[in-house]
């Protein structure tokens, strides 16, 4: 969970080239907004979630 009123969060995934782990983001209502339910975002995307903007640079 990201606390309310948080203004900036940076998440960096460091992995080997052979792993199959990806960042997934799920809305509080249980629906995936990024990389969930066998769906994978391969390219840069900007997603509005509530009052925040998520910038994702792809898998």
CHARMM-style PDB file with segment names, atoms N, HN, CA, C and O in Angstrom:
ATOM      1  N   UNK     1       0.837  -1.190   0.000  1.00  0.00      PROA
ATOM      2  CA  UNK     1       0.000   0.000   0.000  1.00  0.00      PROA
ATOM      3  C   UNK     1       0.877   1.247   0.000  1.00  0.00      PROA
ATOM      4  O   UNK     1       1.892   1.304   0.694  1.00  0.00      PROA
ATOM      5  N   UNK     2       0.479   2.234  -0.778  1.00  0.00      PROA
ATOM      6  HN  UNK     2      -0.346   2.188  -1.342  1.00  0.00      PROA
ATOM      7  CA  UNK     2       1.159   3.525  -0.799  1.00  0.00      PROA
ATOM      8  C   UNK     2       0.330   4.480   0.046  1.00  0.00      PROA
ATOM      9  O   UNK     2      -0.868   4.629  -0.197  1.00  0.00      PROA
ATOM     10  N   UNK     3       0.935   5.129   1.027  1.00  0.00      PROA
ATOM     11  HN  UNK     3       1.908   5.008   1.224  1.00  0.00      PROA
ATOM     12  CA  UNK     3       0.178   6.000   1.925  1.00  0.00      PROA
ATOM     13  C   UNK     3      -0.505   7.160   1.199  1.00  0.00      PROA
ATOM     14  O   UNK     3       0.007   7.671   0.204  1.00  0.00      PROA
ATOM     15  N   UNK     4      -1.662   7.564   1.709  1.00  0.00      PROA
ATOM     16  HN  UNK     4      -2.079   7.149   2.518  1.00  0.00      PROA
ATOM     17  CA  UNK     4      -2.372   8.733   1.193  1.00  0.00      PROA
ATOM     18  C   UNK     4      -1.470   9.953   1.341  1.00  0.00      PROA
ATOM     19  O   UNK     4      -0.711  10.054   2.305  1.00  0.00      PROA
ATOM     20  N   UNK     5      -1.551  10.872   0.396  1.00  0.00      PROA
ATOM     21  HN  UNK     5      -2.167  10.790  -0.387  1.00  0.00      PROA
ATOM     22  CA  UNK     5      -0.773  12.121   0.352  1.00  0.00      PROA
ATOM     23  C   UNK     5       0.691  11.913  -0.020  1.00  0.00      PROA
ATOM     24  O   UNK     5       1.477  12.857   0.066  1.00  0.00      PROA
ATOM     25  N   UNK     6       1.078  10.722  -0.425  1.00  0.00      PROA
ATOM     26  HN  UNK     6       0.441   9.955  -0.495  1.00  0.00      PROA
ATOM     27  CA  UNK     6       2.430  10.502  -0.925  1.00  0.00      PROA
ATOM     28  C   UNK     6       2.570  11.258  -2.240  1.00  0.00      PROA
ATOM     29  O   UNK     6       1.690  11.180  -3.097  1.00  0.00      PROA
ATOM     30  N   UNK     7       3.673  11.990  -2.406  1.00  0.00      PROA
ATOM     31  HN  UNK     7       4.388  12.053  -1.709  1.00  0.00      PROA
ATOM     32  CA  UNK     7       3.819  12.824  -3.598  1.00  0.00      PROA
ATOM     33  C   UNK     7       4.715  12.215  -4.674  1.00  0.00      PROA
ATOM     34  O   UNK     7       4.605  12.581  -5.844  1.00  0.00      PROA
ATOM     35  N   UNK     8       5.591  11.302  -4.297  1.00  0.00      PROA
ATOM     36  HN  UNK     8       5.680  11.005  -3.347  1.00  0.00      PROA
ATOM     37  CA  UNK     8       6.476  10.705  -5.308  1.00  0.00      PROA
ATOM     38  C   UNK     8       6.965   9.348  -4.819  1.00  0.00      PROA
ATOM     39  O   UNK     8       7.428   9.211  -3.687  1.00  0.00      PROA
ATOM     40  N   UNK     9       6.856   8.357  -5.683  1.00  0.00      PROA
ATOM     41  HN  UNK     9       6.480   8.469  -6.602  1.00  0.00      PROA
ATOM     42  CA  UNK     9       7.347   7.017  -5.386  1.00  0.00      PROA
ATOM     43  C   UNK     9       8.120   6.542  -6.607  1.00  0.00      PROA
ATOM     44  O   UNK     9       7.634   6.654  -7.733  1.00  0.00      PROA
ATOM     45  N   UNK    10       9.310   6.018  -6.394  1.00  0.00      PROA
ATOM     46  HN  UNK    10       9.705   5.927  -5.480  1.00  0.00      PROA
ATOM     47  CA  UNK    10      10.105   5.474  -7.488  1.00  0.00      PROA
ATOM     48  C   UNK    10      10.347   3.997  -7.208  1.00  0.00      PROA
ATOM     49  O   UNK    10      10.833   3.632  -6.138  1.00  0.00      PROA
ATOM     50  N   UNK    11      10.004   3.151  -8.175  1.00  0.00      PROA
ATOM     51  HN  UNK    11       9.609   3.448  -9.044  1.00  0.00      PROA
ATOM     52  CA  UNK    11      10.204   1.709  -8.044  1.00  0.00      PROA
ATOM     53  C   UNK    11      11.083   1.268  -9.200  1.00  0.00      PROA
ATOM     54  O   UNK    11      10.773   1.539 -10.361  1.00  0.00      PROA
ATOM     55  N   UNK    12      12.179   0.589  -8.887  1.00  0.00      PROA
ATOM     56  HN  UNK    12      12.430   0.370  -7.944  1.00  0.00      PROA
ATOM     57  CA  UNK    12      13.089   0.086  -9.907  1.00  0.00      PROA
ATOM     58  C   UNK    12      13.216  -1.419  -9.745  1.00  0.00      PROA
ATOM     59  O   UNK    12      13.495  -1.910  -8.651  1.00  0.00      PROA
ATOM     60  N   UNK    13      13.013  -2.145 -10.823  1.00  0.00      PROA
ATOM     61  HN  UNK    13      12.786  -1.746 -11.712  1.00  0.00      PROA
ATOM     62  CA  UNK    13      13.159  -3.596 -10.798  1.00  0.00      PROA
ATOM     63  C   UNK    13      14.523  -3.942 -11.357  1.00  0.00      PROA
ATOM     64  O   UNK    13      14.856  -3.583 -12.486  1.00  0.00      PROA
ATOM     65  N   UNK    14      15.303  -4.639 -10.560  1.00  0.00      PROA
ATOM     66  HN  UNK    14      15.032  -4.931  -9.643  1.00  0.00      PROA
ATOM     67  CA  UNK    14      16.621  -5.102 -10.988  1.00  0.00      PROA
ATOM     68  C   UNK    14      16.543  -6.623 -11.066  1.00  0.00      PROA
ATOM     69  O   UNK    14      16.254  -7.289 -10.072  1.00  0.00      PROA
ATOM     70  N   UNK    15      16.801  -7.162 -12.247  1.00  0.00      PROA
ATOM     71  HN  UNK    15      17.036  -6.621 -13.055  1.00  0.00      PROA
ATOM     72  CA  UNK    15      16.651  -8.605 -12.410  1.00  0.00      PROA
ATOM     73  C   UNK    15      17.613  -9.113 -13.473  1.00  0.00      PROA
ATOM     74  O   UNK    15      18.196  -8.349 -14.242  1.00  0.00      PROA
ATOM     75  N   UNK    16      17.753 -10.419 -13.486  1.00  0.00      PROA
ATOM     76  HN  UNK    16      17.279 -11.040 -12.861  1.00  0.00      PROA
ATOM     77  CA  UNK    16      18.570 -11.026 -14.533  1.00  0.00      PROA
ATOM     78  C   UNK    16      17.743 -11.102 -15.805  1.00  0.00      PROA
ATOM     79  O   UNK    16      16.517 -10.998 -15.757  1.00  0.00      PROA
ATOM     80  N   UNK    17      18.387 -11.277 -16.912  1.00  0.00      PROA
ATOM     81  HN  UNK    17      19.382 -11.361 -16.951  1.00  0.00      PROA
ATOM     82  CA  UNK    17      17.682 -11.334 -18.184  1.00  0.00      PROA
ATOM     83  C   UNK    17      16.814 -12.571 -18.357  1.00  0.00      PROA
ATOM     84  O   UNK    17      16.006 -12.636 -19.284  1.00  0.00      PROA
ATOM     85  N   UNK    18      16.971 -13.549 -17.479  1.00  0.00      PROA
ATOM     86  HN  UNK    18      17.626 -13.496 -16.726  1.00  0.00      PROA
ATOM     87  CA  UNK    18      16.247 -14.808 -17.634  1.00  0.00      PROA
ATOM     88  C   UNK    18      15.004 -14.936 -16.766  1.00  0.00      PROA
ATOM     89  O   UNK    18      14.256 -15.902 -16.916  1.00  0.00      PROA
ATOM     90  N   UNK    19      14.760 -13.992 -15.865  1.00  0.00      PROA
ATOM     91  HN  UNK    19      15.368 -13.207 -15.743  1.00  0.00      PROA
ATOM     92  CA  UNK    19      13.601 -14.163 -14.992  1.00  0.00      PROA
ATOM     93  C   UNK    19      12.312 -13.739 -15.689  1.00  0.00      PROA
ATOM     94  O   UNK    19      12.339 -13.085 -16.731  1.00  0.00      PROA
ATOM     95  N   UNK    20      11.200 -14.116 -15.104  1.00  0.00      PROA
ATOM     96  HN  UNK    20      11.178 -14.647 -14.257  1.00  0.00      PROA
ATOM     97  CA  UNK    20       9.896 -13.810 -15.690  1.00  0.00      PROA
ATOM     98  C   UNK    20       9.023 -13.085 -14.675  1.00  0.00      PROA
ATOM     99  O   UNK    20       7.819 -13.334 -14.599  1.00  0.00      PROA
ATOM    100  N   UNK    21       9.621 -12.193 -13.898  1.00  0.00      PROA
ATOM    101  HN  UNK    21      10.598 -11.991 -13.960  1.00  0.00      PROA
ATOM    102  CA  UNK    21       8.885 -11.431 -12.897  1.00  0.00      PROA
ATOM    103  C   UNK    21       8.665 -10.020 -13.414  1.00  0.00      PROA
ATOM    104  O   UNK    21       9.575  -9.403 -13.968  1.00  0.00      PROA
ATOM    105  N   UNK    22       7.449  -9.511 -13.229  1.00  0.00      PROA
ATOM    106  HN  UNK    22       6.710 -10.012 -12.778  1.00  0.00      PROA
ATOM    107  CA  UNK    22       7.102  -8.180 -13.706  1.00  0.00      PROA
ATOM    108  C   UNK    22       6.337  -7.433 -12.627  1.00  0.00      PROA
ATOM    109  O   UNK    22       5.610  -8.037 -11.838  1.00  0.00      PROA
ATOM    110  N   UNK    23       6.504  -6.120 -12.597  1.00  0.00      PROA
ATOM    111  HN  UNK    23       7.095  -5.630 -13.238  1.00  0.00      PROA
ATOM    112  CA  UNK    23       5.743  -5.278 -11.689  1.00  0.00      PROA
ATOM    113  C   UNK    23       4.279  -5.308 -12.103  1.00  0.00      PROA
ATOM    114  O   UNK    23       3.963  -5.165 -13.284  1.00  0.00      PROA
ATOM    115  N   UNK    24       3.393  -5.491 -11.146  1.00  0.00      PROA
ATOM    116  HN  UNK    24       3.650  -5.608 -10.186  1.00  0.00      PROA
ATOM    117  CA  UNK    24       1.956  -5.416 -11.398  1.00  0.00      PROA
ATOM    118  C   UNK    24       1.371  -4.406 -10.421  1.00  0.00      PROA
ATOM    119  O   UNK    24       1.822  -4.299  -9.280  1.00  0.00      PROA
ATOM    120  N   UNK    25       0.371  -3.672 -10.872  1.00  0.00      PROA
ATOM    121  HN  UNK    25       0.004  -3.759 -11.799  1.00  0.00      PROA
ATOM    122  CA  UNK    25      -0.310  -2.693 -10.022  1.00  0.00      PROA
ATOM    123  C   UNK    25      -1.792  -3.025 -10.032  1.00  0.00      PROA
ATOM    124  O   UNK    25      -2.411  -3.180 -11.085  1.00  0.00      PROA
ATOM    125  N   UNK    26      -2.346  -3.130  -8.824  1.00  0.00      PROA
ATOM    126  HN  UNK    26      -1.844  -3.004  -7.969  1.00  0.00      PROA
ATOM    127  CA  UNK    26      -3.755  -3.462  -8.690  1.00  0.00      PROA
ATOM    128  C   UNK    26      -4.463  -2.329  -7.955  1.00  0.00      PROA
ATOM    129  O   UNK    26      -3.971  -1.835  -6.941  1.00  0.00      PROA
ATOM    130  N   UNK    27      -5.614  -1.922  -8.468  1.00  0.00      PROA
ATOM    131  HN  UNK    27      -6.014  -2.323  -9.292  1.00  0.00      PROA
ATOM    132  CA  UNK    27      -6.438  -0.886  -7.849  1.00  0.00      PROA
ATOM    133  C   UNK    27      -7.011  -1.436  -6.550  1.00  0.00      PROA
ATOM    134  O   UNK    27      -7.128  -2.650  -6.386  1.00  0.00      PROA
ATOM    135  N   UNK    28      -7.364  -0.557  -5.637  1.00  0.00      PROA
ATOM    136  HN  UNK    28      -7.268   0.430  -5.770  1.00  0.00      PROA
ATOM    137  CA  UNK    28      -7.916  -0.974  -4.351  1.00  0.00      PROA
ATOM    138  C   UNK    28      -9.184  -1.815  -4.518  1.00  0.00      PROA
ATOM    139  O   UNK    28      -9.526  -2.600  -3.633  1.00  0.00      PROA
ATOM    140  N   UNK    29      -9.886  -1.655  -5.652  1.00  0.00      PROA
ATOM    141  HN  UNK    29      -9.608  -1.018  -6.371  1.00  0.00      PROA
ATOM    142  CA  UNK    29     -11.103  -2.441  -5.893  1.00  0.00      PROA
ATOM    143  C   UNK    29     -10.799  -3.843  -6.432  1.00  0.00      PROA
ATOM    144  O   UNK    29     -11.718  -4.624  -6.678  1.00  0.00      PROA
ATOM    145  N   UNK    30      -9.516  -4.161  -6.615  1.00  0.00      PROA
ATOM    146  HN  UNK    30      -8.770  -3.526  -6.415  1.00  0.00      PROA
ATOM    147  CA  UNK    30      -9.121  -5.503  -7.028  1.00  0.00      PROA
ATOM    148  C   UNK    30      -8.829  -5.676  -8.507  1.00  0.00      PROA
ATOM    149  O   UNK    30      -8.354  -6.736  -8.915  1.00  0.00      PROA
ATOM    150  N   UNK    31      -9.101  -4.663  -9.323  1.00  0.00      PROA
ATOM    151  HN  UNK    31      -9.488  -3.802  -8.992  1.00  0.00      PROA
ATOM    152  CA  UNK    31      -8.811  -4.775 -10.751  1.00  0.00      PROA
ATOM    153  C   UNK    31      -7.373  -4.356 -11.023  1.00  0.00      PROA
ATOM    154  O   UNK    31      -6.856  -3.427 -10.403  1.00  0.00      PROA
ATOM    155  N   UNK    32      -6.739  -5.048 -11.951  1.00  0.00      PROA
ATOM    156  HN  UNK    32      -7.158  -5.803 -12.455  1.00  0.00      PROA
ATOM    157  CA  UNK    32      -5.369  -4.701 -12.320  1.00  0.00      PROA
ATOM    158  C   UNK    32      -5.373  -3.515 -13.276  1.00  0.00      PROA
ATOM    159  O   UNK    32      -6.190  -3.445 -14.194  1.00  0.00      PROA
ATOM    160  N   UNK    33      -4.452  -2.588 -13.050  1.00  0.00      PROA
ATOM    161  HN  UNK    33      -3.788  -2.645 -12.304  1.00  0.00      PROA
ATOM    162  CA  UNK    33      -4.283  -1.459 -13.964  1.00  0.00      PROA
ATOM    163  C   UNK    33      -2.981  -1.582 -14.745  1.00  0.00      PROA
ATOM    164  O   UNK    33      -2.753  -0.841 -15.701  1.00  0.00      PROA
ATOM    165  N   UNK    34      -2.124  -2.522 -14.337  1.00  0.00      PROA
ATOM    166  HN  UNK    34      -2.309  -3.125 -13.561  1.00  0.00      PROA
ATOM    167  CA  UNK    34      -0.854  -2.741 -15.026  1.00  0.00      PROA
ATOM    168  C   UNK    34      -0.397  -4.180 -14.805  1.00  0.00      PROA
ATOM    169  O   UNK    34      -0.280  -4.634 -13.666  1.00  0.00      PROA
ATOM    170  N   UNK    35      -0.142  -4.887 -15.890  1.00  0.00      PROA
ATOM    171  HN  UNK    35      -0.238  -4.519 -16.815  1.00  0.00      PROA
ATOM    172  CA  UNK    35       0.483  -6.218 -15.856  1.00  0.00      PROA
ATOM    173  C   UNK    35      -0.208  -7.216 -14.934  1.00  0.00      PROA
ATOM    174  O   UNK    35       0.433  -7.790 -14.054  1.00  0.00      PROA
ATOM    175  N   UNK    36      -1.468  -7.421 -15.119  1.00  0.00      PROA
ATOM    176  HN  UNK    36      -1.989  -6.955 -15.834  1.00  0.00      PROA
ATOM    177  CA  UNK    36      -2.164  -8.422 -14.322  1.00  0.00      PROA
ATOM    178  C   UNK    36      -3.054  -9.287 -15.183  1.00  0.00      PROA
ATOM    179  O   UNK    36      -3.356  -8.943 -16.326  1.00  0.00      PROA
ATOM    180  N   UNK    37      -3.471 -10.407 -14.631  1.00  0.00      PROA
ATOM    181  HN  UNK    37      -3.225 -10.686 -13.703  1.00  0.00      PROA
ATOM    182  CA  UNK    37      -4.387 -11.329 -15.304  1.00  0.00      PROA
ATOM    183  C   UNK    37      -3.860 -11.740 -16.683  1.00  0.00      PROA
ATOM    184  O   UNK    37      -4.590 -11.690 -17.673  1.00  0.00      PROA
ATOM    185  N   UNK    38      -2.601 -12.141 -16.739  1.00  0.00      PROA
ATOM    186  HN  UNK    38      -2.007 -12.182 -15.935  1.00  0.00      PROA
ATOM    187  CA  UNK    38      -1.949 -12.638 -17.960  1.00  0.00      PROA
ATOM    188  C   UNK    38      -1.802 -11.562 -19.035  1.00  0.00      PROA
ATOM    189  O   UNK    38      -1.687 -11.885 -20.218  1.00  0.00      PROA
ATOM    190  N   UNK    39      -1.805 -10.301 -18.644  1.00  0.00      PROA
ATOM    191  HN  UNK    39      -1.899 -10.038 -17.683  1.00  0.00      PROA
ATOM    192  CA  UNK    39      -1.599  -9.181 -19.561  1.00  0.00      PROA
ATOM    193  C   UNK    39      -0.271  -8.524 -19.212  1.00  0.00      PROA
ATOM    194  O   UNK    39       0.030  -8.335 -18.033  1.00  0.00      PROA
ATOM    195  N   UNK    40       0.527  -8.174 -20.215  1.00  0.00      PROA
ATOM    196  HN  UNK    40       0.283  -8.327 -21.172  1.00  0.00      PROA
ATOM    197  CA  UNK    40       1.848  -7.598 -19.978  1.00  0.00      PROA
ATOM    198  C   UNK    40       2.028  -6.358 -20.837  1.00  0.00      PROA
ATOM    199  O   UNK    40       1.902  -6.420 -22.060  1.00  0.00      PROA
ATOM    200  N   UNK    41       2.323  -5.234 -20.198  1.00  0.00      PROA
ATOM    201  HN  UNK    41       2.425  -5.184 -19.204  1.00  0.00      PROA
ATOM    202  CA  UNK    41       2.557  -3.968 -20.894  1.00  0.00      PROA
ATOM    203  C   UNK    41       4.016  -3.932 -21.346  1.00  0.00      PROA
ATOM    204  O   UNK    41       4.920  -3.939 -20.511  1.00  0.00      PROA
ATOM    205  N   UNK    42       4.253  -3.893 -22.647  1.00  0.00      PROA
ATOM    206  HN  UNK    42       3.519  -3.888 -23.325  1.00  0.00      PROA
ATOM    207  CA  UNK    42       5.614  -3.964 -23.180  1.00  0.00      PROA
ATOM    208  C   UNK    42       6.229  -2.602 -23.471  1.00  0.00      PROA
ATOM    209  O   UNK    42       7.444  -2.506 -23.643  1.00  0.00      PROA
ATOM    210  N   UNK    43       5.424  -1.553 -23.531  1.00  0.00      PROA
ATOM    211  HN  UNK    43       4.437  -1.631 -23.392  1.00  0.00      PROA
ATOM    212  CA  UNK    43       5.912  -0.242 -23.955  1.00  0.00      PROA
ATOM    213  C   UNK    43       5.625   0.813 -22.897  1.00  0.00      PROA
ATOM    214  O   UNK    43       4.901   0.563 -21.933  1.00  0.00      PROA
ATOM    215  N   UNK    44       6.199   1.994 -23.087  1.00  0.00      PROA
ATOM    216  HN  UNK    44       6.787   2.198 -23.869  1.00  0.00      PROA
ATOM    217  CA  UNK    44       5.966   3.100 -22.166  1.00  0.00      PROA
ATOM    218  C   UNK    44       4.485   3.449 -22.129  1.00  0.00      PROA
ATOM    219  O   UNK    44       3.806   3.447 -23.156  1.00  0.00      PROA
ATOM    220  N   UNK    45       3.995   3.747 -20.928  1.00  0.00      PROA
ATOM    221  HN  UNK    45       4.547   3.748 -20.094  1.00  0.00      PROA
ATOM    222  CA  UNK    45       2.587   4.096 -20.772  1.00  0.00      PROA
ATOM    223  C   UNK    45       2.437   5.056 -19.592  1.00  0.00      PROA
ATOM    224  O   UNK    45       3.208   5.007 -18.634  1.00  0.00      PROA
ATOM    225  N   UNK    46       1.449   5.913 -19.676  1.00  0.00      PROA
ATOM    226  HN  UNK    46       0.822   5.952 -20.454  1.00  0.00      PROA
ATOM    227  CA  UNK    46       1.099   6.820 -18.586  1.00  0.00      PROA
ATOM    228  C   UNK    46      -0.318   6.466 -18.158  1.00  0.00      PROA
ATOM    229  O   UNK    46      -1.237   6.498 -18.976  1.00  0.00      PROA
ATOM    230  N   UNK    47      -0.506   6.127 -16.877  1.00  0.00      PROA
ATOM    231  HN  UNK    47       0.240   6.100 -16.213  1.00  0.00      PROA
ATOM    232  CA  UNK    47      -1.800   5.681 -16.369  1.00  0.00      PROA
ATOM    233  C   UNK    47      -2.233   6.597 -15.231  1.00  0.00      PROA
ATOM    234  O   UNK    47      -1.469   6.838 -14.297  1.00  0.00      PROA
ATOM    235  N   UNK    48      -3.462   7.108 -15.312  1.00  0.00      PROA
ATOM    236  HN  UNK    48      -4.083   6.912 -16.071  1.00  0.00      PROA
ATOM    237  CA  UNK    48      -4.031   7.910 -14.225  1.00  0.00      PROA
ATOM    238  C   UNK    48      -4.711   6.967 -13.238  1.00  0.00      PROA
ATOM    239  O   UNK    48      -5.556   6.157 -13.619  1.00  0.00      PROA
ATOM    240  N   UNK    49      -4.334   7.082 -11.973  1.00  0.00      PROA
ATOM    241  HN  UNK    49      -3.648   7.740 -11.664  1.00  0.00      PROA
ATOM    242  CA  UNK    49      -4.929   6.273 -10.908  1.00  0.00      PROA
ATOM    243  C   UNK    49      -5.320   7.231  -9.798  1.00  0.00      PROA
ATOM    244  O   UNK    49      -4.457   7.782  -9.114  1.00  0.00      PROA
ATOM    245  N   UNK    50      -6.615   7.431  -9.618  1.00  0.00      PROA
ATOM    246  HN  UNK    50      -7.316   6.984 -10.173  1.00  0.00      PROA
ATOM    247  CA  UNK    50      -7.058   8.413  -8.635  1.00  0.00      PROA
ATOM    248  C   UNK    50      -6.511   9.771  -9.015  1.00  0.00      PROA
ATOM    249  O   UNK    50      -6.707  10.213 -10.147  1.00  0.00      PROA
ATOM    250  N   UNK    51      -5.836  10.440  -8.110  1.00  0.00      PROA
ATOM    251  HN  UNK    51      -5.676  10.081  -7.191  1.00  0.00      PROA
ATOM    252  CA  UNK    51      -5.237  11.736  -8.393  1.00  0.00      PROA
ATOM    253  C   UNK    51      -3.771  11.651  -8.764  1.00  0.00      PROA
ATOM    254  O   UNK    51      -3.082  12.670  -8.807  1.00  0.00      PROA
ATOM    255  N   UNK    52      -3.282  10.447  -9.033  1.00  0.00      PROA
ATOM    256  HN  UNK    52      -3.841   9.618  -8.998  1.00  0.00      PROA
ATOM    257  CA  UNK    52      -1.859  10.251  -9.322  1.00  0.00      PROA
ATOM    258  C   UNK    52      -1.663   9.798 -10.765  1.00  0.00      PROA
ATOM    259  O   UNK    52      -2.589   9.306 -11.410  1.00  0.00      PROA
ATOM    260  N   UNK    53      -0.446   9.975 -11.253  1.00  0.00      PROA
ATOM    261  HN  UNK    53       0.305  10.376 -10.729  1.00  0.00      PROA
ATOM    262  CA  UNK    53      -0.077   9.503 -12.581  1.00  0.00      PROA
ATOM    263  C   UNK    53       1.063   8.505 -12.437  1.00  0.00      PROA
ATOM    264  O   UNK    53       2.070   8.790 -11.789  1.00  0.00      PROA
ATOM    265  N   UNK    54       0.899   7.341 -13.043  1.00  0.00      PROA
ATOM    266  HN  UNK    54       0.081   7.110 -13.570  1.00  0.00      PROA
ATOM    267  CA  UNK    54       1.919   6.304 -13.048  1.00  0.00      PROA
ATOM    268  C   UNK    54       2.595   6.312 -14.412  1.00  0.00      PROA
ATOM    269  O   UNK    54       1.932   6.176 -15.440  1.00  0.00      PROA
ATOM    270  N   UNK    55       3.914   6.471 -14.419  1.00  0.00      PROA
ATOM    271  HN  UNK    55       4.452   6.582 -13.583  1.00  0.00      PROA
ATOM    272  CA  UNK    55       4.699   6.383 -15.648  1.00  0.00      PROA
ATOM    273  C   UNK    55       5.425   5.038 -15.618  1.00  0.00      PROA
ATOM    274  O   UNK    55       6.214   4.775 -14.711  1.00  0.00      PROA
ATOM    275  N   UNK    56       5.158   4.195 -16.604  1.00  0.00      PROA
ATOM    276  HN  UNK    56       4.517   4.408 -17.341  1.00  0.00      PROA
ATOM    277  CA  UNK    56       5.769   2.867 -16.665  1.00  0.00      PROA
ATOM    278  C   UNK    56       6.557   2.773 -17.959  1.00  0.00      PROA
ATOM    279  O   UNK    56       6.050   3.117 -19.027  1.00  0.00      PROA
ATOM    280  N   UNK    57       7.797   2.307 -17.868  1.00  0.00      PROA
ATOM    281  HN  UNK    57       8.209   2.027 -17.001  1.00  0.00      PROA
ATOM    282  CA  UNK    57       8.668   2.299 -19.047  1.00  0.00      PROA
ATOM    283  C   UNK    57       8.698   0.962 -19.776  1.00  0.00      PROA
ATOM    284  O   UNK    57       9.565   0.740 -20.621  1.00  0.00      PROA
ATOM    285  N   UNK    58       7.782   0.088 -19.466  1.00  0.00      PROA
ATOM    286  HN  UNK    58       7.078   0.268 -18.780  1.00  0.00      PROA
ATOM    287  CA  UNK    58       7.692  -1.175 -20.189  1.00  0.00      PROA
ATOM    288  C   UNK    58       8.457  -2.287 -19.514  1.00  0.00      PROA
ATOM    289  O   UNK    58       9.277  -2.054 -18.625  1.00  0.00      PROA
ATOM    290  N   UNK    59       8.175  -3.508 -19.954  1.00  0.00      PROA
ATOM    291  HN  UNK    59       7.509  -3.697 -20.677  1.00  0.00      PROA
ATOM    292  CA  UNK    59       8.805  -4.671 -19.320  1.00  0.00      PROA
ATOM    293  C   UNK    59      10.199  -4.895 -19.853  1.00  0.00      PROA
ATOM    294  OT1 UNK    59      10.878  -5.832 -19.431  1.00  0.00      PROA
TER     295      UNK     59
END
